[in-house]
Amino acid sequence: MIMDILKFQDILMNCCGQLTAEARSAVFKSSQQFENRVREVLDEHTQNLMTAKIDFEPHPQAFPDIAIGEFGVEVKFTLIDTWRSVANSVLETQRIESVKHIYIIFGKMGGIPEVRFADYESSVIHVRTSHVPRFEVEIPVDRASAKDSLFKVFGIRYNDFRKLPMHEKMSHIRKYARKIHPDGRLWWIEDKVTDEHTLPVKVRLYTKLKTTEKTKLRAEAALLCPGIVKPSGSRDKYDDVVLFVLTYHGVLCHQARDLFSAGSVANPKNDDEGGLYIERALKLIQNEMRTAAQTMDDALFVEYWGESVMPAKRIERWLEKADAVAKGWIPSESLFLD
């Protein structure tokens, strides 16, 4: 049977209704659990309607996550109360070319659990950088709150944009960055024809931030980058931290040690108690790290840790990672003991 777009949207609506009911009975606890269940429910609803079958063992980086003939579904998931999430890379190196129509199924477990679907192109509303440029998607709460598609802002349809070479994609992204920050200074990663990201961002200096924002950034960066507990002589221990605060928050830190090992953050009382500065600095932001563990997007942990971890388990997993690289002290015997 040839499936048309309206019929497939009806299937998605029915699937989302079923998944919402399941989530309200017992919330899905991880992105992988949710994606697996989406695949099963879609398979049930398309068994007798489509000749194409769902691949239950796709390539881990395939885009979109689920392919059914010409239709594809990208699965997004969050444990917090938001309809916004970091999405796929602009590169789309593992794009499934047989897919012509892409939708998002978004599982929101925070607040009142709910599962919704939306057209992929209209849901992409922003682009940000991490190690590579990544889209951000958002499912609008209602029509009045819907933002313009990023591709509408670019002035190009998604299907045309995705086929461009990377340097032409970056041309659109740079123009977008100038448009949203017309009066700000732009920091440029080298502008050349390359597959590496070259996104300009509006930069603020770390030293000029308020103390509360500095603390929040340090907590998020420390959580994503447990390698900061490596010995002081370790090379590149702060690279990911500096890149995270720059590419996700637009904050430039001239001296990486300002984040964790400077006396002003590790020993603000200027006492003589000694000890490792990194250990003392982390003790001072334990509560903020707990908050970050509960609220940060799961996609960040997949990116920085290479795995999805439930919020309730993130501190425990961080301690395991930190213990594995620390020398001369054991983070799990010193931090998060209460």
Stockholm file with secondary structure:
# STOCKHOLM 1.0

chainA/1-338         MIMDILKFQDILMNCCGQLTAEARSAVFKSSQQFENRVREVLDEHTQNLMTAKIDFEPHPQAFPDIAIGEFGVEVKFTLIDTWRSVANSVLETQRIESVKHIYIIFGKMGGIPEVRFADYESSVIHVRTSHVPRFEVEIPVDRASAKDSLFKVFGIRYNDFRKLPMHEKMSHIRKYARKIHPDGRLWWIEDKVTDEHTLPVKVRLYTKLKTTEKTKLRAEAALLCPGIVKPSGSRDKYDDVVLFVLTYHGVLCHQARDLFSAGSVANPKNDDEGGLYIERALKLIQNEMRTAAQTMDDALFVEYWGESVMPAKRIERWLEKADAVAKGWIPSESLFLD
#=GR chainA/1-338 SS CCCCHHHHHHHHHHHHHHHHHHHHHSCCCSHHHHHHHHHHHHHHHHTTTCSSCCCSSCCTTCBSSEEETTEEEEEEEESSSCSEEEEEETTCTTBCTTCCEEEEEEEECSSSCEEEEEEHHHHEEEEEESSSEEEEEECCSSGGGCCCCHHHHHTSCHHHHTTSCHHHHHHHHHHHHHHHSTTSCEECCCCSSSSSCCCCEECEEGGGSCHHHHHHHHHHHHHHCGGGGSCTTCTTTTHHHHHHHHHHHCEECSCTHHHHTSHHHHCTTCCSCCSCHHHHHHHHTHHHHHHHHHHSCHHHHHHHHSSCCCGGGHHHHHHHHHHHHCSSSCGGGTSSCC
#=GC SS_cons         CCCCHHHHHHHHHHHHHHHHHHHHHSCCCSHHHHHHHHHHHHHHHHTTTCSSCCCSSCCTTCBSSEEETTEEEEEEEESSSCSEEEEEETTCTTBCTTCCEEEEEEEECSSSCEEEEEEHHHHEEEEEESSSEEEEEECCSSGGGCCCCHHHHHTSCHHHHTTSCHHHHHHHHHHHHHHHSTTSCEECCCCSSSSSCCCCEECEEGGGSCHHHHHHHHHHHHHHCGGGGSCTTCTTTTHHHHHHHHHHHCEECSCTHHHHTSHHHHCTTCCSCCSCHHHHHHHHTHHHHHHHHHHSCHHHHHHHHSSCCCGGGHHHHHHHHHHHHCSSSCGGGTSSCC
//
